[in-house]
């Protein structure tokens, strides 16, 4: 499992995602042939701007992904935004309590389309191992907003967040719509 993850991260960090098209060399220059949708999906997948929504301990792991050891800027996620109007993907890291659910929904609604959601950690996915039967905790982010990629763990490692972001990039590059991405079954 870890070797597969390392291969995916190495491949993505080396920039092995070629421009979607073909170049035909001519004496005066070259001609690029591609479809407009392929170019848009390629550009969109390589410039995802995350909005962070960290409410508990998973936020620390999310912060470490931006550090020099993991450096998610080499994958195209460097511009972390503090406003939903400039973000493409919201990363939910931590417990969502009933008081915060309307705030999360409002942030999601303020994001421009297309928008994507990553639920990071057991608390964001299912209410968490510690607070599951508590009256004040939402039993998962998908009860509030639709989720595209889930990251299991308590807390998940920074490599898992990188893997989720790369997976989301690959889904966007393939031309899937948001509904198709969400309908896709998780890989086990």
WOLINJO-V735606 format. One record per residue. N is the residue number from 0. PSI is psi in radians with two decimals (NA if undefined). OMEGA is omega as a letter, one per 20 degrees, with the letter a starting at -180 (999 if undefined). NEAR is the number of other ideal C-beta (glycine too) atoms within 8 Angstrom. Layout:
{{N,PSI,OMEGA,NEAR} {N,PSI,OMEGA,NEAR}}
//
This chain:
{{0,-0.82,a,4} {1,-0.60,r,5} {2,-0.64,r,6} {3,-0.75,r,7} {4,-0.73,r,10} {5,-0.66,r,8} {6,-0.73,r,8} {7,-0.77,a,10} {8,-0.73,r,12} {9,-0.78,a,8} {10,-0.77,a,8} {11,-0.64,a,12} {12,-0.40,r,8} {13,-0.06,r,6} {14,0.65,a,5} {15,0.44,r,6} {16,1.65,a,7} {17,2.78,r,4} {18,2.36,a,6} {19,1.50,r,10} {20,-3.08,r,10} {21,2.51,r,6} {22,2.22,r,8} {23,2.04,a,8} {24,2.35,r,4} {25,2.87,a,7} {26,-0.60,a,2} {27,0.04,a,3} {28,-2.52,a,4} {29,2.81,r,7} {30,2.31,r,7} {31,2.24,r,9} {32,2.15,a,7} {33,2.97,r,10} {34,2.62,a,7} {35,-0.69,r,6} {36,-0.67,r,7} {37,-0.71,r,11} {38,-0.76,r,11} {39,-0.80,r,8} {40,-0.67,r,13} {41,-0.82,a,12} {42,-0.72,a,8} {43,-0.70,a,11} {44,-0.46,a,13} {45,0.13,r,9} {46,0.91,r,9} {47,2.23,r,15} {48,1.94,a,12} {49,2.53,r,13} {50,2.17,a,15} {51,2.37,r,10} {52,1.36,a,11} {53,2.07,a,11} {54,-0.19,r,11} {55,-2.64,a,9} {56,-0.42,r,8} {57,-0.38,r,15} {58,-0.56,r,12} {59,-0.74,r,8} {60,-0.63,r,16} {61,-0.68,r,14} {62,-0.60,a,9} {63,-0.37,r,10} {64,-0.46,r,11} {65,-0.11,a,10} {66,3.01,a,8} {67,-0.40,a,4} {68,-0.73,a,6} {69,-0.70,r,11} {70,1.31,a,8} {71,-0.01,r,12} {72,-0.43,r,8} {73,-0.23,r,6} {74,-0.05,r,11} {75,0.41,a,10} {76,0.35,a,11} {77,-0.60,a,7} {78,1.45,r,6} {79,2.20,a,10} {80,2.65,r,10} {81,0.01,r,4} {82,2.40,a,7} {83,-0.36,a,11} {84,-0.25,r,7} {85,0.13,a,6} {86,2.65,r,13} {87,-0.59,a,12} {88,2.34,r,14} {89,2.27,r,17} {90,1.94,r,13} {91,1.99,a,14} {92,1.71,r,15} {93,-3.06,a,15} {94,2.41,r,11} {95,1.97,r,15} {96,2.85,a,10} {97,-0.54,r,7} {98,-0.50,a,7} {99,-0.27,a,9} {100,-0.79,r,12} {101,-0.54,r,7} {102,-0.77,r,8} {103,-0.77,r,14} {104,-0.72,r,10} {105,-0.76,r,8} {106,-0.75,r,12} {107,-0.75,a,13} {108,-0.50,a,6} {109,-0.24,r,7} {110,2.54,r,13} {111,2.64,r,5} {112,2.58,i,4} {113,2.49,a,6} {114,2.58,a,12} {115,2.73,a,14} {116,2.34,r,14} {117,2.18,r,17} {118,2.06,a,14} {119,2.06,r,16} {120,2.84,a,18} {121,-0.59,a,10} {122,-0.71,r,17} {123,-0.47,a,14} {124,-0.81,a,11} {125,0.15,a,8} {126,-0.20,r,11} {127,2.79,a,12} {128,-0.38,a,5} {129,-0.52,a,5} {130,0.27,a,10} {131,-0.78,a,10} {132,0.38,r,3} {133,2.45,a,7} {134,-0.40,a,3} {135,-0.06,a,7} {136,2.34,r,14} {137,2.40,a,11} {138,0.68,r,7} {139,2.57,a,11} {140,-0.47,a,14} {141,-0.12,r,8} {142,-0.25,a,7} {143,-0.89,a,10} {144,2.76,r,10} {145,2.43,a,7} {146,2.39,r,12} {147,-0.78,a,11} {148,2.33,r,11} {149,2.44,r,9} {150,1.84,a,14} {151,2.80,r,8} {152,2.85,a,9} {153,1.60,i,8} {154,2.72,r,10} {155,2.64,r,12} {156,2.75,r,8} {157,-0.57,r,11} {158,-0.57,r,9} {159,-0.67,r,11} {160,-0.72,r,17} {161,-0.75,r,13} {162,-0.71,r,12} {163,-0.71,r,13} {164,-0.70,r,15} {165,-0.67,r,12} {166,-0.76,r,9} {167,-0.70,r,16} {168,-0.78,a,14} {169,-0.65,r,9} {170,-0.67,r,11} {171,-0.72,r,13} {172,-0.55,a,11} {173,-0.14,r,7} {174,0.21,r,6} {175,2.51,r,9} {176,2.94,a,5} {177,-0.70,a,11} {178,-0.67,r,6} {179,-0.63,r,8} {180,-0.76,a,13} {181,-0.51,a,9} {182,-0.30,r,5} {183,2.37,a,8} {184,2.48,r,3} {185,2.53,r,5} {186,2.39,a,3} {187,NA,999,2}}
//
